[in-house]
Amino acid sequence: MTTMTERTAPTTGERVAGVAVVAGPVLFLASTLLYLFLENGINNGVLGGTVGMWSCFAMAIAVPGMLRVLEPVAPRAAPRVAAVAAIGFVAGATFNIQAMYEAGTGVVLLDRLGDGVSPVALLAFLPWGWFAPLSLALTGWLLVRAGIRLPGVLLVACGVLFVAGRPTTIGPLVLASDLLMVAALAPLGIALTRGRFPSADRTRR
């Protein structure tokens, strides 16, 4: 059973996390739209890469902040998923820097490994880049377990489409992933800023 917890004043941490939970997905979507309609496609552009960097900053705050609220219902899993999310979205900055670099030079570093680019460069991208969609899917799973079902299901689907669309730069899948992220997270972010967040009444592990 899911209830709504409400306080007269949200904590500062809830306000910060809530703003980030709204801003992160919106910036992700804005970055995708810039890539697709004003620049050279997914992960190839200066504007998209810049806004994508901002989205990574916001998401590195947003997902761990929201998971902090979920700790009462997932005291062991939530901190671990938060660590995965922090690593994943920090790593996401690498891909946005690459997007700006490709737009300016035409060079994709991963395509040049062993040809003037040290193979060690791979470790700046992988496996850390996979942590972002993994953290989204796992956060969705924790939301479902906590009884926050619709946002949870949407976030799991977002994580799946993220993996399906971004590595292969399939624009429609990336756009669908970002729209699901906004639909799942924006209402939760608004609830956090108001000191009102869905929470399960049973402790889970």
C-alpha positions in Angstrom: 0.0 0.0 0.0 1.3 3.5 -0.9 0.6 6.5 1.2 1.5 10.2 0.7 3.7 11.7 3.4 3.4 15.4 3.8 5.1 18.0 6.0 4.5 21.7 6.4 8.1 22.4 5.1 10.3 20.1 3.0 13.9 19.7 4.1 16.7 21.5 2.2 17.9 18.2 0.9 14.4 17.4 -0.5 14.2 20.8 -2.2 17.6 20.4 -3.8 16.9 16.9 -4.9 13.4 17.8 -6.1 14.7 20.6 -8.3 17.3 18.3 -9.7 14.8 15.5 -10.3 12.7 17.9 -12.4 15.6 19.6 -14.2 17.7 16.6 -15.0 15.1 14.8 -17.3 14.1 18.1 -18.9 17.7 18.9 -19.7 18.2 15.4 -21.1 15.3 15.9 -23.4 16.5 19.4 -24.4 19.9 18.0 -25.3 18.3 15.3 -27.4 16.2 17.8 -29.3 19.2 20.0 -30.0 21.2 17.0 -31.2 18.4 15.8 -33.5 17.0 19.0 -34.9 19.7 21.7 -34.7 22.9 19.7 -34.9 24.5 16.5 -36.4 22.5 13.7 -34.6 22.7 12.0 -31.3 26.0 12.6 -29.5 27.4 15.0 -32.1 27.1 18.7 -31.4 28.3 21.5 -29.2 24.9 22.8 -28.0 23.5 19.3 -27.4 26.8 18.4 -25.6 26.7 21.4 -23.4 23.1 21.0 -22.3 23.9 17.2 -22.0 26.6 18.1 -19.5 24.2 20.2 -17.5 21.7 17.2 -17.5 24.5 15.0 -16.1 25.2 17.4 -13.3 21.5 17.5 -12.4 21.0 13.7 -12.6 24.0 13.0 -10.5 22.2 15.0 -7.8 18.7 13.9 -8.6 18.8 10.1 -8.6 20.9 9.7 -5.4 18.8 12.4 -3.7 15.5 10.6 -4.6 17.0 7.3 -3.5 17.9 8.8 -0.1 14.1 9.3 0.4 13.6 5.6 -0.6 16.1 4.3 2.0 13.4 3.6 4.6 11.8 1.1 2.2 15.1 -0.2 0.7 17.8 0.4 3.3 20.4 -1.8 1.7 19.5 -1.5 -2.0 19.0 2.3 -2.2 22.5 3.4 -1.2 24.0 0.9 -3.6 21.9 2.1 -6.5 22.7 5.7 -5.6 26.4 4.9 -5.9 25.8 3.3 -9.3 23.8 6.4 -10.4 26.5 8.9 -9.3 29.2 7.0 -11.2 26.9 6.6 -14.3 25.9 10.2 -14.6 29.4 11.5 -13.9 30.6 9.2 -16.7 27.9 10.6 -18.9 29.8 13.9 -19.0 32.5 12.0 -21.0 30.1 11.2 -23.8 28.9 14.8 -24.0 32.5 16.1 -24.1 33.0 13.6 -26.9 29.9 14.9 -28.7 31.4 18.5 -28.6 34.8 17.2 -29.7 33.4 15.3 -32.6 31.4 18.4 -33.7 34.6 20.4 -33.7 37.1 18.0 -35.1 35.1 15.1 -36.7 37.0 12.6 -34.6 35.3 10.0 -32.4 37.9 8.9 -29.9 36.6 5.4 -29.6 36.8 4.9 -33.3 40.5 5.8 -33.2 41.6 3.4 -30.4 45.0 2.0 -31.4 45.3 4.5 -34.2 46.9 7.5 -32.5 44.6 7.1 -29.4 45.7 4.9 -26.5 43.3 2.0 -25.8 43.3 3.2 -22.2 40.9 5.9 -23.4 38.2 3.2 -23.5 38.2 3.1 -19.7 37.0 6.7 -19.6 33.8 5.6 -21.3 33.1 1.9 -20.4 31.8 0.2 -18.4 30.9 3.4 -16.5 28.6 4.7 -19.3 26.3 1.7 -18.8 25.8 2.6 -15.1 23.4 5.5 -16.0 20.7 3.4 -17.7 21.3 0.6 -15.2 20.7 3.0 -12.3 17.5 4.3 -13.9 16.2 0.8 -14.4 17.1 -0.2 -10.8 15.6 3.0 -9.4 12.4 2.2 -11.3 12.5 -1.3 -9.8 12.9 0.1 -6.3 10.0 2.5 -6.9 7.8 -0.4 -7.9 8.8 -2.3 -4.8 7.9 0.7 -2.7 4.5 0.8 -4.2 5.1 3.8 -6.5 4.2 1.7 -9.5 3.6 3.9 -12.6 6.7 6.1 -12.2 8.7 2.9 -11.5 7.5 1.1 -14.6 8.1 4.2 -16.7 11.7 4.5 -15.4 12.5 0.8 -16.0 11.2 1.3 -19.6 13.3 4.4 -19.9 16.5 2.5 -18.8 15.8 -0.2 -21.4 15.2 2.3 -24.3 18.3 4.3 -23.1 20.5 1.2 -23.8 18.7 0.4 -27.0 18.9 3.9 -28.5 22.0 5.7 -27.3 24.9 3.4 -28.2 23.5 2.9 -31.7 22.4 6.6 -31.9 18.8 5.7 -32.9 17.1 9.1 -32.5 13.4 8.0 -32.0 14.4 5.5 -29.3 16.5 8.1 -27.5 13.7 10.6 -27.7 11.2 8.1 -26.4 13.6 7.3 -23.5 13.9 10.9 -22.6 10.1 11.5 -22.7 9.6 8.5 -20.4 12.2 9.9 -18.0 10.4 13.3 -17.8 7.0 11.5 -17.3 8.4 9.3 -14.5 10.6 11.8 -12.6 9.1 15.3 -13.0 6.0 14.6 -10.9 8.2 13.0 -8.2 10.5 16.0 -8.2 7.7 18.4 -7.8 6.4 16.3 -4.9 9.8 16.4 -3.3 10.1 20.2 -3.4 6.7 20.3 -1.7 7.7 17.9 1.1 5.2 15.4 -0.3 6.5 12.1 -1.7 4.9 8.7 -2.1 6.2 6.2 0.4 5.3 2.6 1.2 4.2 1.7 4.7 6.2 -1.5 4.8 9.9 -1.8 5.2 11.5 -3.8 2.4 15.1 -4.9 1.7 
